[in-house]
Amino acid sequence: MAGRPQTTVSFREDTQSTFSLGVAKFAVQVVTERGVANQPKEVRTEREFIQYFGKITHPTAEEAVRALRKGAILIVNPLHKFTTGSTTGTKASVEITVGAETLTVTANEVGEGYNGIIVKTSSPRSRKADVVDLTISKGSEFSETVYDIPVSFTASVVIAINKKLLNVSLSISDTLTLANTLTGTLASGAKDASTLLPADIIAALNAAFEDFDFGDIFHIVNLFYADVEVDAAFVALAEANKLSAHLPLPLNVSAVDAIAQREGTGSFMHQPINSMFAEYWMGQIEVRSIQDPTQIMDLHPMAEVMAAITKKDAIGQWLSASTAEFGRLDGDVLNARKFTNSELDQLYDAGINFVSRVSGLGVKLNGNNSLWRDKSQLASKRNIGDLTIYNLRWTERLGNKYISKPSDIPTFREIYREALETINDLIARRAITEDYVWVGDQEATTLDDLVLNDKVKVQLGEYKIEFYVTPIGSLEQIGIETVNTQGASAASAVLL
């Protein structure tokens, strides 16, 4: 088994990873009008995005909503300018006079996206006595109502209401008596408009996701900053949390400069990333702006990458997103950047995936390259990296299930029997061959028969399994030799 890709998993009490197989969720960072920094929010629809984060005013928001429209599920972290670890700007607010006291309503985060939020009390829908309804709204973007608030507005009532509100928080100078005709509009919110730097992106990434419970989230995508330091931070996070990282190369960069950035040569002097858990995507597409359909804009193809992954993950995370059934771009893509055949060959050889037109298939994703440096190894294939993540996760989940059960032979056999269900599924769905080896002393009859494990350690509650697999790679080249004969044209296909 020398040289075969291996996954070695020790079941210990600190293994925490669980996830739902076949669910494509993407952790992303987006420049938004609203949203609290470092508090990622799961969104499944464009409507939810606008409700939580405001209008689509930035290219990253365009990409995020395009991905949502194509079925992706996003865990969005709102991006902000950072100064010594905190966001900079002003929170919108309004003070409403109530008798001799003041009700202050303040946005939960800095930024102009909170300006114009209307605060209003009204007669209760329930028609109960001594209560009012409170509505916080902004046009068609969102509206949230808290019903039956006591007119005797105390500090404890404020605390309870703030737990229910999404965009604002209330405060009072002292206990006051609410009327059902109060109204006010938040204003003066502002956000630091200076350019977001790599340090800001990395600070936000670490603050939001370093201790985040990724659960069933399988992917993390860099939507904003095509920068080596930022990419390295994304990859480090992916490797630490067993995630699949998807990274963009800059728009308008030449193929030569893209390769230099990947390799760390020329003006890009850095240590190149070496990871089977990450990939680079290059390309540029023209689409109509979601915010203003009369405008045509250039975008990275990352929304299309997420759309393709969403389709293929429903069948198996270990599949390539570049197949014809997954990777063809929808008709809403008006145009895509053109590359010469020579440029495409250079990008492919450098391990960069790209979006380009393919004869008979239209514009599609191309490539199955990971950022593993040694191209002679299976780890350089992107679908193999995702298979490895998949195997690490399901075996850890299996291990978590058996923590605290008796450390004995019957438990070892029970683990093996349950593992066989997933292994057989992987074989049936063409992820691995039948040439696998599960080494977990499941054939032992007594603790004295253990081969992999140590009897004393097993008695102390430590059990180890080694799982060896032969993955099925993704077909990359087909050479077709055509021979003309007297009667017909005969073609023979040869795998290169």
Legacy VTK file of the C-alpha trace (Angstrom):
# vtk DataFile Version 3.0
C-alpha trace
ASCII
DATASET POLYDATA
POINTS 496 float
0.000 0.000 0.000
3.028 2.268 -0.219
2.258 5.489 -2.049
-1.500 5.042 -1.844
-3.444 8.100 -0.589
-4.198 7.474 3.071
-6.593 8.758 5.655
-5.633 7.865 9.198
-8.181 8.747 11.852
-7.786 8.339 15.598
-11.088 8.486 17.475
-10.602 10.845 20.384
-12.913 12.986 22.476
-11.810 16.165 20.676
-13.190 15.172 17.250
-16.117 17.483 16.621
-16.738 17.525 12.875
-20.232 16.585 11.666
-21.978 17.414 8.421
-24.836 16.419 6.161
-23.717 14.492 3.100
-24.713 16.039 -0.214
-25.448 19.528 1.168
-23.530 22.344 -0.548
-23.013 25.230 1.852
-20.448 27.980 1.284
-18.871 30.291 3.849
-18.234 33.675 2.166
-17.322 37.251 3.046
-19.345 39.992 1.361
-19.330 43.800 1.368
-22.865 44.618 2.494
-24.993 47.626 3.412
-26.037 46.063 6.705
-25.044 43.167 8.925
-22.984 42.834 12.087
-19.288 42.179 11.533
-17.985 38.778 12.594
-21.474 37.330 12.993
-21.996 35.036 9.964
-25.591 34.491 8.923
-27.001 31.610 6.852
-29.089 32.737 3.887
-30.855 30.612 1.270
-32.649 33.173 -0.903
-32.132 36.598 -2.437
-34.987 37.914 -0.289
-33.259 36.751 2.877
-30.004 38.372 1.741
-31.681 41.749 1.232
-33.574 41.417 4.515
-30.399 40.801 6.495
-27.770 42.689 4.488
-29.492 45.404 2.444
-29.310 46.338 -1.216
-26.889 44.668 -3.635
-24.366 47.477 -3.968
-21.014 45.682 -4.347
-19.615 43.098 -6.801
-19.239 40.561 -3.985
-22.945 40.991 -3.175
-23.732 40.483 -6.879
-21.773 37.224 -6.835
-23.397 36.103 -3.598
-26.944 36.710 -4.836
-26.174 35.118 -8.217
-25.061 32.007 -6.326
-28.241 32.081 -4.209
-30.347 32.306 -7.355
-28.609 29.184 -8.645
-29.381 27.135 -5.529
-26.350 27.668 -3.305
-26.686 28.076 0.467
-24.412 30.797 1.867
-23.056 31.565 5.316
-22.342 35.279 4.894
-19.922 37.313 6.986
-20.377 41.081 6.359
-17.022 42.687 5.499
-15.939 45.892 7.222
-12.888 48.087 7.401
-10.921 47.170 10.525
-8.823 49.304 12.831
-7.076 47.371 15.593
-9.651 44.620 15.327
-12.839 46.703 15.348
-15.011 48.131 12.592
-14.811 51.849 11.866
-17.660 54.237 11.121
-20.840 55.571 12.698
-24.007 53.761 13.720
-27.269 55.280 12.531
-29.641 56.265 15.336
-32.706 58.259 16.321
-33.895 59.685 19.630
-37.640 59.711 20.264
-38.964 61.876 23.078
-41.543 60.129 25.240
-42.839 62.514 27.891
-39.869 63.521 29.979
-37.805 60.500 28.882
-35.988 59.406 25.696
-36.224 56.208 23.656
-33.040 55.739 21.613
-32.943 53.361 18.659
-29.451 52.518 17.354
-28.301 50.373 14.441
-26.501 47.190 15.383
-23.572 48.031 13.089
-21.946 50.989 11.351
-22.945 51.949 7.824
-25.264 53.895 5.551
-27.448 50.834 4.995
-29.213 51.490 8.295
-30.182 55.076 7.400
-33.865 55.368 6.617
-35.010 52.593 8.925
-38.373 53.628 10.365
-39.369 52.942 13.956
-43.096 53.037 14.676
-45.511 52.045 17.428
-49.155 51.269 16.731
-52.310 49.990 18.353
-51.985 46.284 19.127
-53.249 43.775 16.585
-54.441 41.670 19.508
-56.579 44.586 20.806
-55.281 43.909 24.304
-55.177 46.728 26.825
-51.947 48.402 27.995
-49.792 47.097 25.113
-48.569 48.386 21.730
-46.974 46.825 18.649
-43.496 47.956 17.534
-42.474 47.807 13.860
-38.959 48.297 12.486
-38.911 48.557 8.678
-37.099 49.866 5.626
-39.210 50.046 2.473
-39.435 46.715 0.667
-36.163 45.463 2.144
-37.489 44.233 5.479
-40.118 44.675 8.141
-40.094 43.144 11.608
-42.770 43.601 14.253
-42.773 42.832 17.968
-46.312 42.454 19.213
-47.919 43.261 22.550
-45.168 45.309 24.173
-46.198 46.598 27.622
-46.767 50.348 27.577
-44.847 50.409 30.854
-41.471 50.243 29.129
-38.871 49.042 31.640
-35.235 48.022 31.272
-36.129 44.320 31.443
-38.681 44.766 28.637
-36.007 46.487 26.517
-33.621 43.563 26.999
-36.287 41.078 25.927
-37.203 43.082 22.813
-33.588 43.568 21.714
-33.163 39.802 21.592
-35.920 39.677 18.960
-34.751 42.539 16.714
-32.405 41.923 13.800
-31.127 45.344 12.757
-31.437 47.729 15.712
-31.276 47.899 19.491
-33.356 49.989 21.882
-32.285 51.851 25.002
-34.132 54.119 27.451
-33.087 56.819 29.856
-35.587 55.562 32.437
-38.873 53.685 32.609
-41.328 55.370 30.278
-44.910 54.968 29.092
-45.234 54.095 25.400
-47.903 55.658 23.213
-49.205 53.977 20.071
-48.243 56.919 17.833
-44.464 57.111 18.259
-42.334 57.314 15.108
-38.737 58.039 14.129
-36.233 57.487 11.327
-32.625 56.389 11.786
-29.974 58.660 10.252
-26.275 59.622 10.268
-24.952 56.094 9.777
-21.645 55.860 7.907
-18.934 53.327 7.181
-15.251 53.857 6.490
-15.215 54.047 2.689
-11.474 53.615 2.285
-10.250 50.591 0.355
-10.397 47.267 2.140
-6.873 45.897 2.490
-5.675 42.296 2.802
-5.222 42.875 6.534
-8.932 43.780 6.812
-10.036 40.672 4.920
-7.838 38.382 6.996
-8.869 40.046 10.274
-12.550 39.608 9.374
-11.987 36.010 8.265
-10.266 35.033 11.492
-12.634 36.966 13.752
-15.715 35.389 12.145
-14.590 31.864 11.363
-11.549 30.922 13.470
-13.703 29.397 16.234
-16.782 28.888 14.075
-18.695 25.600 14.198
-18.763 24.722 10.494
-21.018 21.712 11.062
-22.326 20.693 7.636
-20.525 23.509 5.765
-18.174 21.901 3.239
-16.836 24.883 1.246
-15.274 28.290 1.814
-14.993 30.820 -1.024
-12.910 33.980 -1.371
-15.202 36.400 -3.207
-13.408 39.649 -2.583
-9.663 39.912 -2.627
-7.433 38.065 -5.094
-4.326 38.381 -2.943
-1.692 35.810 -1.964
-1.837 36.567 1.775
-5.622 36.409 1.786
-5.571 33.157 -0.183
-3.109 31.654 2.287
-5.421 32.615 5.173
-8.377 30.944 3.444
-6.349 27.787 2.838
-5.106 27.680 6.435
-8.682 27.943 7.666
-9.786 25.241 5.220
-7.091 22.808 6.292
-7.753 23.395 9.982
-11.494 22.769 9.586
-11.508 20.205 6.740
-13.078 22.586 4.214
-12.757 22.886 0.457
-11.350 26.336 -0.438
-12.140 28.057 -3.752
-10.008 31.061 -4.693
-10.189 33.619 -7.554
-7.301 34.999 -9.566
-7.567 38.721 -10.420
-9.740 40.020 -13.233
-7.882 41.302 -16.308
-4.574 39.721 -15.277
-2.613 38.038 -18.055
-2.137 34.278 -18.080
1.603 34.840 -17.510
0.982 36.991 -14.409
-1.659 34.568 -13.117
0.871 31.752 -13.306
3.505 33.941 -11.624
1.086 34.654 -8.766
0.375 30.965 -8.385
4.062 29.990 -8.575
5.452 32.891 -6.533
7.752 34.057 -9.306
8.501 37.350 -11.079
6.929 40.256 -9.187
5.058 37.774 -6.962
7.832 36.604 -4.685
6.232 34.350 -2.102
6.021 30.735 -1.022
3.426 29.120 -3.301
0.452 27.441 -1.644
0.723 23.664 -1.451
-2.646 22.159 -0.536
-4.967 19.464 -1.849
-7.872 21.224 -0.126
-7.843 24.341 -2.365
-8.084 25.450 -5.987
-7.589 28.573 -8.116
-10.143 29.799 -10.652
-9.375 32.253 -13.442
-11.816 33.931 -15.771
-14.145 36.844 -16.304
-17.808 36.871 -17.254
-20.203 39.593 -18.394
-23.618 39.645 -16.723
-26.472 42.076 -16.176
-26.356 43.734 -12.779
-28.959 42.429 -10.343
-29.309 45.884 -8.813
-29.635 47.604 -12.198
-30.388 45.232 -15.113
-29.632 48.012 -17.620
-25.987 47.820 -16.580
-23.581 45.112 -17.760
-20.740 44.299 -15.384
-17.632 42.130 -15.295
-17.501 39.566 -12.498
-15.313 36.741 -11.314
-16.940 33.399 -12.166
-17.117 32.354 -8.504
-20.944 32.347 -8.448
-20.835 29.929 -11.368
-18.271 27.805 -9.512
-20.621 27.649 -6.512
-23.557 26.795 -8.774
-21.654 23.895 -10.331
-20.531 22.641 -6.920
-24.121 22.816 -5.648
-25.229 20.525 -8.478
-22.417 17.995 -8.139
-22.434 17.869 -4.322
-26.034 16.655 -4.468
-24.602 13.520 -6.093
-21.202 13.362 -4.439
-18.639 15.838 -3.096
-15.850 13.857 -4.763
-17.027 14.608 -8.303
-15.478 17.295 -10.498
-17.463 20.503 -10.939
-16.143 20.883 -14.493
-18.188 18.101 -16.108
-20.638 19.066 -18.836
-23.688 18.358 -16.640
-22.408 20.536 -13.782
-20.011 23.105 -15.207
-21.839 24.664 -18.144
-22.687 28.301 -17.447
-26.309 29.410 -17.598
-27.713 31.582 -20.358
-27.618 34.681 -18.139
-23.859 34.878 -18.796
-23.626 37.255 -21.753
-19.973 36.728 -22.530
-16.748 35.347 -21.092
-13.096 36.232 -21.381
-11.360 34.593 -24.316
-8.048 32.776 -23.949
-5.766 31.458 -26.658
-5.125 27.718 -26.794
-1.543 28.391 -25.737
-2.733 30.354 -22.661
-5.155 27.580 -21.704
-2.368 24.994 -21.946
-0.113 27.147 -19.754
-2.824 27.686 -17.145
-3.645 23.988 -17.063
0.007 22.990 -16.668
0.344 25.493 -13.809
-2.582 23.872 -11.979
-5.035 26.736 -12.549
-8.678 26.068 -13.388
-10.460 28.459 -15.728
-13.714 29.461 -17.405
-13.628 29.352 -21.199
-15.646 28.347 -24.239
-15.515 24.697 -25.289
-16.572 23.538 -28.748
-20.093 22.116 -28.643
-20.624 22.888 -24.958
-20.515 26.671 -24.752
-18.931 28.532 -21.842
-18.071 26.202 -18.961
-15.762 25.511 -16.057
-12.577 23.701 -17.033
-10.031 21.907 -14.888
-9.750 19.611 -11.911
-6.574 21.002 -10.385
-5.884 21.427 -6.690
-3.056 23.574 -5.343
-0.955 20.505 -4.532
2.463 21.213 -6.026
3.465 17.713 -7.122
1.434 17.035 -10.265
2.498 13.381 -10.270
0.381 12.693 -7.193
-3.373 12.140 -6.963
-3.520 14.914 -4.363
-3.077 17.376 -7.261
-6.572 16.440 -8.472
-9.311 18.567 -6.968
-11.940 15.862 -6.738
-9.474 13.706 -4.775
-9.024 16.553 -2.285
-12.779 16.738 -1.766
-12.963 12.950 -1.408
-10.307 13.174 1.300
-12.310 15.830 3.131
-15.418 13.682 2.774
-13.650 10.628 4.225
-12.159 12.587 7.097
-15.547 13.986 7.998
-17.666 10.864 7.855
-15.111 8.819 9.785
-14.908 11.508 12.451
-18.673 11.628 12.650
-18.724 7.861 13.033
-16.106 8.102 15.775
-18.103 10.728 17.668
-21.072 8.387 17.706
-19.140 5.685 19.546
-17.322 7.841 22.083
-18.011 6.516 25.631
-19.222 3.132 24.416
-17.363 0.049 25.733
-13.827 -0.224 24.398
-14.014 -3.858 23.317
-14.188 -6.175 20.309
-18.015 -6.006 19.878
-17.776 -2.212 19.582
-14.955 -2.497 17.030
-17.096 -4.829 14.933
-20.127 -2.564 15.255
-18.088 0.414 14.011
-16.859 -1.658 11.058
-20.356 -2.807 10.127
-21.646 0.738 10.152
-18.629 2.011 8.204
-19.312 -0.610 5.524
-22.587 1.132 4.651
-20.745 4.326 3.687
-17.860 2.472 2.040
-20.228 0.477 -0.156
-22.047 3.684 -1.047
-18.734 5.292 -2.064
-17.986 2.295 -4.270
-21.457 2.316 -5.830
-21.245 6.041 -6.540
-17.799 5.682 -8.151
-15.772 7.563 -5.548
-13.377 4.703 -4.682
-12.565 1.269 -6.033
-13.260 -1.981 -4.223
-9.543 -2.088 -3.432
-9.854 -0.554 0.045
-8.514 -1.675 3.381
-10.151 -1.024 6.763
-7.722 -1.853 9.552
-9.445 -1.696 12.920
-8.940 -5.088 14.568
-12.545 -5.917 13.753
-11.552 -9.559 13.106
-9.942 -10.040 16.499
-11.639 -12.428 18.931
-9.902 -11.214 22.091
-7.787 -8.198 23.036
-4.749 -10.470 22.821
-5.374 -10.780 19.048
-5.049 -7.043 18.360
-2.755 -6.122 15.468
-3.076 -2.363 14.940
-4.131 -1.368 18.418
-2.326 -1.784 21.704
-4.129 -3.854 24.353
-3.187 -1.544 27.236
-4.273 1.588 25.333
-7.561 -0.054 24.309
-8.228 -0.882 27.956
-7.630 2.805 28.693
-10.216 3.759 26.063
-8.031 4.561 23.030
-8.944 2.930 19.726
-7.378 3.616 16.316
-8.495 2.794 12.789
-6.647 3.132 9.495
-8.692 3.423 6.309
-6.873 3.028 2.982
-8.652 3.787 -0.272
-7.909 3.876 -3.975
-9.796 6.918 -5.283
-11.229 7.155 -8.769
-9.725 10.165 -10.503
-11.419 12.457 -12.995
-10.893 11.796 -16.705
-8.926 14.719 -18.125
-7.834 13.983 -21.686
-9.200 11.851 -24.505
-7.257 11.421 -27.724
-9.295 10.317 -30.718
-7.511 8.904 -33.724
-9.581 8.966 -36.924
-8.723 6.578 -39.768
-10.337 6.997 -43.187
-11.052 3.723 -45.017
-12.673 2.893 -48.332
-16.082 2.254 -46.818
-16.262 4.349 -43.634
-14.444 6.480 -41.144
-13.369 4.489 -38.093
-12.487 6.236 -34.798
-10.645 4.724 -31.869
-10.502 6.470 -28.503
-7.314 6.323 -26.482
-6.991 7.602 -22.908
-3.940 9.862 -22.643
LINES 1 497
496 0 1 2 3 4 5 6 7 8 9 10 11 12 13 14 15 16 17 18 19 20 21 22 23 24 25 26 27 28 29 30 31 32 33 34 35 36 37 38 39 40 41 42 43 44 45 46 47 48 49 50 51 52 53 54 55 56 57 58 59 60 61 62 63 64 65 66 67 68 69 70 71 72 73 74 75 76 77 78 79 80 81 82 83 84 85 86 87 88 89 90 91 92 93 94 95 96 97 98 99 100 101 102 103 104 105 106 107 108 109 110 111 112 113 114 115 116 117 118 119 120 121 122 123 124 125 126 127 128 129 130 131 132 133 134 135 136 137 138 139 140 141 142 143 144 145 146 147 148 149 150 151 152 153 154 155 156 157 158 159 160 161 162 163 164 165 166 167 168 169 170 171 172 173 174 175 176 177 178 179 180 181 182 183 184 185 186 187 188 189 190 191 192 193 194 195 196 197 198 199 200 201 202 203 204 205 206 207 208 209 210 211 212 213 214 215 216 217 218 219 220 221 222 223 224 225 226 227 228 229 230 231 232 233 234 235 236 237 238 239 240 241 242 243 244 245 246 247 248 249 250 251 252 253 254 255 256 257 258 259 260 261 262 263 264 265 266 267 268 269 270 271 272 273 274 275 276 277 278 279 280 281 282 283 284 285 286 287 288 289 290 291 292 293 294 295 296 297 298 299 300 301 302 303 304 305 306 307 308 309 310 311 312 313 314 315 316 317 318 319 320 321 322 323 324 325 326 327 328 329 330 331 332 333 334 335 336 337 338 339 340 341 342 343 344 345 346 347 348 349 350 351 352 353 354 355 356 357 358 359 360 361 362 363 364 365 366 367 368 369 370 371 372 373 374 375 376 377 378 379 380 381 382 383 384 385 386 387 388 389 390 391 392 393 394 395 396 397 398 399 400 401 402 403 404 405 406 407 408 409 410 411 412 413 414 415 416 417 418 419 420 421 422 423 424 425 426 427 428 429 430 431 432 433 434 435 436 437 438 439 440 441 442 443 444 445 446 447 448 449 450 451 452 453 454 455 456 457 458 459 460 461 462 463 464 465 466 467 468 469 470 471 472 473 474 475 476 477 478 479 480 481 482 483 484 485 486 487 488 489 490 491 492 493 494 495
